[in-house]
Amino acid sequence: MFEKEVDYRLAKWVILNMEKDGVLTSDELRLAWMNIATHYEPLFLEVENMDGMIGDGVIVDDQ
C-alpha cells in the first residue's frame, strides 16, 4: 500500500544528498524532485515540505 510513498521518500533522500554533495545544482534538484513526485505519486504528497530539508529539523541529544 505504501510502496509508492517509500520509493518516493528514498528517491527524495538520494537527490537531496546529491545536491548537498555538489552532484546536483539546486535547480536540478527542484526539477528532479518534481519529476519523482510525478512518477511515484506518493500518497502524502499534499503535506510534503518542499524546502529541501531532510528530516523535521529536530536535534536529539544523549540526555
Phi, psi and omega in degrees: 000320183258016182301316180298320180295314180295315179300318178297313181298320178294316179297319178298315180300317180297312183290327176295321177290327176297321178292319179294330178274357177087008179284323178244147172278169179295326177293318178295322178300312181299318179296314179298319181298315179296321180292320179289327177296319178292319182293310185276334183047061183294151184298326186254027181299326183294344176253013183293138174267108186265027182271001176091006181273143172263128181084189183256004177087359180281134176254124181252131179248182185283353186280000000 
